[in-house]
């Protein structure tokens, strides 16, 4: 596990990647004598570090560079030639370079296992816990500085490690897996530790400190709502519930918007999957905020965390059903209901399959439970999130 280290060696016009350590920010300059022709050759050594999980972002510095002649070393050279470049990603002869790191812009960047991602050596790569308690270390190559962003209360300070809350002061030594975020979410556990597919009860550490919560992981997804019509009680999850010691590993519970907002602050949400199934015939339906153009999903992700009031477009949601030939007829091409309380968006009138409010729908409230069928004919409602 962990990351590989790379040197970029620029010798004349040749760029080569080799494994070793390097200095921060500035290249190491070496002068050698070419014994064949007696000339002095200058070499610059640069270090890049490879992340185990790659990332995509829309804000690249220039149009993607690709072609039969493009290689990973050429891609690194392109990054070095632009003094603003901090990160590059590479896949199948395609190269993209970035002025920042995708972790700094979670609404336009997302994890991808299909791209290799490399970050130029800087203070953030050398100390992954430089910015503590869930804050994000963002390097700036032009100014040779870094900043800790997304520092949440009760912590403050340049490295998000200062607080007047004595209950948050702990002297125990924490494992690197916690400090470096390798178990901050179900997705992190899945990527870093090859957690088996299926349901697993796990402790995760979203704040990258001693605070933890216990959740049900479904492969790389965290189960945020898990309710059944036969449940006598369903725990309602709001903002104040996302705190140290929370245990939602056992049914039954339902996430409200404010709860998802608190999660999104420390482990940004990339995807939602909503599922319901019927008792009468076992038919199930599933909706996910995912498209081939993965960046479109944020239009729907942001709706369910109330960052926008723009209702999800039907063509930006993927729809599955256990029976073939099912077609949706969402009013005006949008899902959800414009008249509901924003706090209830993750479960109330999620999808309306008619212009009539009393028509077929996907909803799971205390007053109404439907899975595109008769009222009350819902066996299970579930929400899974990827972050």
N, C-alpha and C positions, 0 to 999 in steps of 0.2 A: 504494500500500500504506500501512500505518499506520492511524491512527485519526482520526476527525473530532472536532472540539472543539465543544461546545455551551454556550451560556449559557441559563440559565433566567431569564427576566425576569418578575418578578411585579409587575404593575401593576394595582392594585385587585384584582379577582378573575380577571384574565386572565393566563394563562401562555403565553409565547412562546419558541420555540427560535431562537437565532441563532448564527452562527459567530463566535467570537472567543476571546480568552484571558481567564483569570480568576484570582482569588486562591485560595490553598489554604484548605480547610476553611470559613472564614467567608465569608458573602456580602459583596459590595461594596455599600454603601448609598449611594444617590444621591438627592438632593432636587432636584425640578424644579418650575417654576411652570407651571401649566396656564393658558395665556393666555386661553382661552375663558371660564373662570369665575373666574379670579384666585386659584384655590386652589393650595396647595402639595401636591405628590404625591411620596410616598416610593417609591423603586424598589429592589428587592434583586436583585442579579445573582449567579447561581450558574453554575458551569461543570461540565458533565458531559463525559466522554470516551467515545466509542464504540469498542468492540473490534471488530476485523475478524471474529472468530469469537465468536458468542454462547455462552451457557452455560445449563444448567438445573441447578437444585438443589431438593431436597425441603424444605429448611428456610426457607421464606419466612416473612415476619413476620405475614402475615394471609392468609386465603383469597384465591385469585386474583380480581382485580377485572376484570370484562369487561362488554361491552354496546355498543350502537350508539353511545352518546355518549362512550365512552372513546377517548381519543387518546393519542399518545405524550407530548404536553405535560401532559395530565392525569396520566399515570402518573408523570412526573417530579415534578409537584406533590405527589402522594401520598408519594413518597419524601422530599421536603423537609419535609413536615409531620410525619414521624416522625423524631425526633432520632437514632434508632439506624441508620436506613437508609443504606447505602453504595452499593448497586447496585440497578438495576431492569432488568427485561427486558420486551420488548413484542413481540406478534405478533397480527395480526388482531383488534385491539381488546381483546386480553387483556393484563393488566398484573400483574406480580409484583414485589414489592420484598423486599430482603434486608438483613439486618443485617451480613453479611460478604460476602466475594468468593468465588465458586465455586472459584477456584484454591486456596483455603485448606482446602477440604473435598473432596478428590478422590473420596472414597468415596460422597459424596452429590451431587456435582456433576459435570457432564460437558459437553463441547463440543457445540454444536448450531449448524448453519448456518441453522436455521429461525427463530431468535429474534434480535432486536437487543438487545444488552446495553450498558448505560451505567453508568459508575462515577463517582461524585461526585469532583471534583478533590481530590487529596490527595497527600502526598509520594510514594506508590507510583506514581501515574499520571504524575507529573512526571518521575520518574527510574526507568525500568523496570529499571535495573540497580542500584537502591539496595541490594537484597539479592543478594549475589553467589554464584557457584559453585553454582547450582541451588537455592538457598534461595528461599523464597516470601515476598513482602512482603504483610503483612496489615494493613490500616488499621482503626482503631477511632474511629468518629466521635464517640462520647460523650466519650472522653478526649482526642481530638485527637492520637492517637499512632499508631505503627505498630510492628510486630514482624516480625523475620525468622525464620520457622519453617522446619523441615526442613533445617537446616544439618548437612551430613554431614562426617565426618572426611575429610581431616585439618584441616578448617577450623573455626574457632570465631569468637566475637566478635559484637558487636551487628549487624554487617552481613555476617557470615560471610566475612570477608576476612582473618582472622588465622590464621597457621599457623607451626609450628616446623619443618615439612618443607621443607628448602631446595630440594628437587627440584620443588616446586610453585610456587616464586617465579619469575615471568616478568615481564619489563618491556616486552614487545612490545605494541603497540596492537592490540586486537582489533576486528573489524568489528562494527557495531551489530547485524547479523543474528545474530551469536553471542551478544553480551551480552544482547540482548532476547529470545532464545529463538525466533527465527523459523526456525531450522534445528535445533532440539533433537530433532526426531523426524520420521519420515516424514509424519505428519499435519500437523505445522507447516509443512513444506516444501510439502505439497499445498495447504494453505489460503492460505499467504502468497505463493507463487510460481507457482501454477497449473501445477504439475508435470504433464506428460502422464500419462494413464492407462497402466497396464501396468507391466512390470518396469523399474526404473531403479536402477543402482548409485549410491549417494549417501553422502557424508560427513555425519554428523550430530554435533551437539555437545550431548549430554544435560546436561552440567554447566555449560553457558554460560560456559566458559572455554577455554583452549587445548587441552584434552583432546577427542579425537574418536574415533569408531569408524566403520567402513565397513560398510554394510549393503545389503541388497537391499530396495528399497521396491516394493511392489505397490500403486500408487496411494497412498492414505493409510495403508496397512498396512505394518508392518515384518515381514519373514519371520524368525521366531525358530527354526523347525525346518524343515529341508528335507533329507529323506533318501530314498533309493531302495534297493530290494532288490538291485540290481545293483552298489551301491557297495561297493568293497573295504573302505573305512574311513569311519566316521562320527565326526565330532568331537563329543565330549560336552561340553556347555557347563554349567559350574557357577558359583557365586558369584564365584570369583576370576577368571573369564574376562571378566567385565564390567569392562573397564579400558581406559585409553588405548591406542590402537593396535590394538584388536581389529578383525579383518576377517572378517566372515561374509557376504560378498557372493557367494561362490562355494560351491556345494555340496561336501561334504555335512556337515550338523551337526544336533544335536538339543539343545533347551533342556530343562534340568532345572528343578525348582521354585526352587532357590536362585538360579539365573541370572535367572529372571523376577522374583524378589523384589528383586534389585539394580536391575533396570530400573525396577520399580514405585516405588522410593524416589525417583528423580529425575524420571521421566516416567511418572506413574501410568497404569496400564493400564485402559482402558475396555471392551475387548472382545477375545475370542478367537475365531478361526475355525480349526477343525480339519478337515482334508481328507485323504481317502485314495482311491486308485483301484486297481482290480484289473488284473492283467496279462492274465488269461484272456479277459475280455470287455469291458474298458475301462469298466465301470460305476464311477461315483464316488459318494462320500457326503460330505456336509459338515454340520458342526454349528457353530453360532455362539451365543455367550452374548448374545443380543439378543431383546427382546420389544417389543411396542407400548408397554408401560409400561417405558421404558428403565431405570428405577431397579432393576427386578428383576434386571437382569443382574449386579449386584454380588454377589448371593448365589452366583453361579457363578464370577465373576471371583476372588472371595476364596478360593474352594476351591482354585483352581489356583496361588495364591501362598501356600497353607497358612495363611491368616489365620483360616480356620475349617475344621472337620472335617465340617461339614454337607454331605452329598453333593448334587450338583446335581439339582434336580427336572427330570424330563423335560419338563414343561410350561413350564419357564423356558428351554429350549433350542430354537432353531429348527433343524429338520432338513430337509435337501434330499437328493435322490437323482436321478441321471441317468435313472432309469427310473420310470415312474409307478406309483402304487398301493402303494409300499413302506410298511409300518407297523412301528413299533417296539413291543416288548413288554418294556420295562425292568422288572426286578424291583422291586416296591414303588413304582413310579413314579419311581425315581431312577436316574441314570446312574452310571458309574464303579464301582469295586470297593472295598468297605470294608476290604479286607485288604492293600492294597498300601502300599509305602513312600511317605510323602508326597513324597519327592524325585522319584518317578517318576510323579506324577499327570499331568503334561502329555503322556504318551505311552503309559502302560501301562493296558490295560483301560479305556480312556476311556468306552466305551459297551458294556454287556452287553445283548444282545437276547434274553435268556432267563434263567430262574431258575437255570439250570445254568452253573457257571463254565466248563464245556467247550463251551457252546453258542456260537452266532454272536456275534462281538464285533468291536470296533474297537480294535486294539492294535498297537504297533510297538516291540518290545523286541528285544534280541539273541537271546532265546530263542524268541520267538513274534511272527509278523507275520501279521495277519489284517485283512481289510476286509469283514467280514460274509460271508466265503467260506471257501475251503479254506486250511489252514495254508500260509503262504509265498506265497499268491497276492496279493501287494501290489506294485504298481509304484512308487507314490510315497506318501509321508507328508509333510504340510506343516502347520505352525502359523503363522498370521499374527496379529499383535496390533495393536490400535489404541491409541495413546497420544499 
